[in-house]
């Protein structure tokens, strides 16, 4: 299968610019980057894609076993990078995709030279000495609700994840994105997202890394950003004056500016 068609790959921006690969999180697709893409495309070659099971990716490529672990999503990334023969890539991963980027960089250090983690979380479940933001019971209840009534769960949870109650259109957009995802594929991605523990994988990161957190985020609290920053000696932590879990939508200018400052001039 053609990888670019499978993952609905879009390439824009400067042909001769440094490469940014933008990876979306659970329940989303590449459209989530549309507000930051123009600012980035003016300087860089921007590559966007959808994971299999999301957005405009080919649903016939879906394989539950493959996408039941973050390694399957990292394999999507590596196959896109190899298909386009990309070098010196800055991988920009939102939410769970930040950890997908960690796995991809560990497997292809010759291709991925920087990481940008947007609202990352290596583990969503609280542990001794670690605050992920959810108890085991919270996550079990979340997944049970999602699996029993995905559309109802989406309508209830998307506005909470987005935050910004004074801008309801943002929550409505995320709700629509969730609802456009096949419920069975979303179930698998959700379990992979909320049950994965990538804390040990952070030790493998040796490339320059930007950790972008929001001032207030119910999904990835600031303790998580501090944890990721402390675990990666090559990282820089930037706190955006933004609320919610999707700053590329709620604070696109600040998000793009932080990425540009980190990556540098083209």
N, C-alpha and C positions, 0 to 999 in steps of 0.2 A: 504494500500500500504506500502511496505517495505520502511522505511525512507531512509536507506542507499542507496538503489537502486534509489529511487526517486531523491535524491540530489547528486548522483554519488560520494559518500563519499570515500575518500582515507585516510588511516592511515599509517604513516611511522614514522621512528625514534626510539628512545629508548622506549621500552615498559614500563619501570619503571620511565620514566622521567616526569617532569611537563608537563602539556598539553597546547599546543598552538593551537588555532583554527583560521585558516586563511580564511578570507572572502573577496572575490573580489568585485570590483565596477561595475558600469554600463558598459554593452557591453563587459564584460570580463568573464573569468572563472578561475578555479583553476590553469590553466597553467601559469597565470601571476605571480605566486609565485615560479616558478621552479628554478630561479636563487638564491633565498634566502633559499630555502628548505634544500639543503644539509648542510649548516652551522648550521641551526636550528635543523635538525634531529640528528646531532651528540650529541646534549645535551638534546633534548626534544622529547616528543611524539607529533608529528605534525599531525593535522587533517585538511584535505582540503575537500572542497565540492563545488558544483555549486548550485546557486539558481535556483528554477524552472523557466524555461524560458531562461536559460543560459547554455552554454557548453554542458556537457553530461547528464544533468538532464533530467528526464522523461517528455517529453512535454505533455503527457496525463494528468499530474497533474496540468497543467496550469489552473488558475482561474483568470479572469481579475479583478473581484471585490476584491479578496484577495490581489492581487499584485498591486492594485492601491493606496496602502498606505504602508509606511515603516513598519507598524505593521505586514503585511503579510510576509515580508522578515525576520523580527525578529522571527516570528513564525516558519519559516524554521529552523533558528538557534536553537531555544529552543527545537524543536523536534529532531534535530540531537544530541544535547547535552544529552537529556533525553534517546534517543535510545541507545547511547553508555555509558550511566550512568557516564558521566564525572563530576569530581569535581575539584575545584580549577583551573578553566580554565582561561588562558589569551587569551582574544579575540583580534585578530589583524584584524582590519577592514580598508580597503582601500577606500578612497573617501567617497561616500555615505554610505558605509558599516560601517564607523565609527559611524554614527548616528544609524544605525541598532543595533550596539553593545550596544549603550547607552540604547536603548529600551529593548534589551534582558537582560542586566545586571539588569535593574530595576525590571524585572519580575522574575529573577532567581538569586538573590544575593547569594544563597547558592551554586550555581554552577559556576558562573562567578566572579572571584576575582580580575581581573586586566583588563584594557583596553589599547590597543595600537591603536592610531588613526593615520593612514598614509594619509597625505594630506587631512585632514577632512574639511568639510564645513557644518555647521548647517543650512545655508540659502544662496543660490546662488544669491539672488536678493538684491540689495542695498536698504537700509532703512535709515530713519533719525538716524544719529549717528552710522550707521553700513555700512561697505563696504563689500558686498558679491562678487563683481567683475562683476556683470551684472545688467543692468537696466531691468525693466519689459519688455520694448520693445525689448531688446536684447534676452531675454528668449522666448518671443512670436515668434520672428523671427526664433530663433534656432529650436523651436519645430515645427513650420510650415514647415521649410525646411526639417527637419527630416521626418515628416509625408508625405510630398509630394514626396520625392525622397531619401529613406533611404540609398541606396548604394552610391549615389552621395554625400550625407551629410557625410557619413562615410569616404569616400575618401578625402573629404575636411577638415573635423574636426579632425580626428584622429592624423595627424601629428602636428596640432596646440596644441592639448591636451598633446601629448607626449613631445613636445618641442625637444631640441637637434637636430637642423637642420643639424649639422655636422655628425649626425649618422642616416641617413634616414631609415636604416633597422629597427629602433625602431618604427618609425611612420608607416612603412609598416606592422609591426607585429600587431600593434594596429588596423590598418585598417582591416586587415584580421580577427581579433577577432570580431570587430563590424559587419563585413559583414557576419560572420558565424551565427549571432544571427537572429532568426526569426523576420522580420520587425514589425509584429503586437505586438509581445511580447516586442520588444525593444521600441516601441512607448509608451507602458504603463509604462515600467520601466523608460524611459526618463522623462515622465511627473511626475512620482512619485519623481524622483531624483531632478529635477530642480524646482519643484513647492512646495516642502516640506519646512516647516520652523520648525526646531527642536531646536531653541534657548532656549525655555523654558525647554525642556527636559534635557538640560545640568545641570540644577539645581538638578536633581535626582542623579547625579553621586557622589558616596561616596567612590568608590574603587580607589586604586592607578592607575594613568593614565599617559601614555606617549603620548604627542602630537608631531608627527614627521612632520615637514614641509620642503619644499624645498626652497632653496635660491630664486628661481624664478619659479613661477607657475601661469599661466594665468587663471587657473580654480579656484584655491584657493590661492589668494594672501596672503602675510604675515600678513596683517591686520586680516585675518580670524584666522590664527594660534594664534595670540595674543589674539583675542577675546575668543577663545575656552579655552585657558590656563587661562585667567582671570576668566572665568565663572566656572571653576572646581578647587576648592581650593586644591584638592589632586593631581593636575597634574604637570608634568614636561614638559617643552617645549624644543625641540631640533631642531635646524635648520641644515639640511643636506647640505653639499656642492654639491648640485645637482640642475638641472633644469628640468622643466617639472612636470607633474602631476603623474608620475608613477615611483618613485624612486626604487621600487623593481626590475624594469627592467633597468633603467638608472644608478643606483648606488646601486647594490645589496649588495656589501660588506659593505658599510657604513650603509645601512638599516638593514642588519642582525646584525651588530655589535651594533647598537643602541638598538635593541630589546634585544639582549643577555645581554647588560649592565643593562638594565631596569629590566628584569625578574630575572637575577642572575644565578649563577651556579647551575647545576643540581646535 
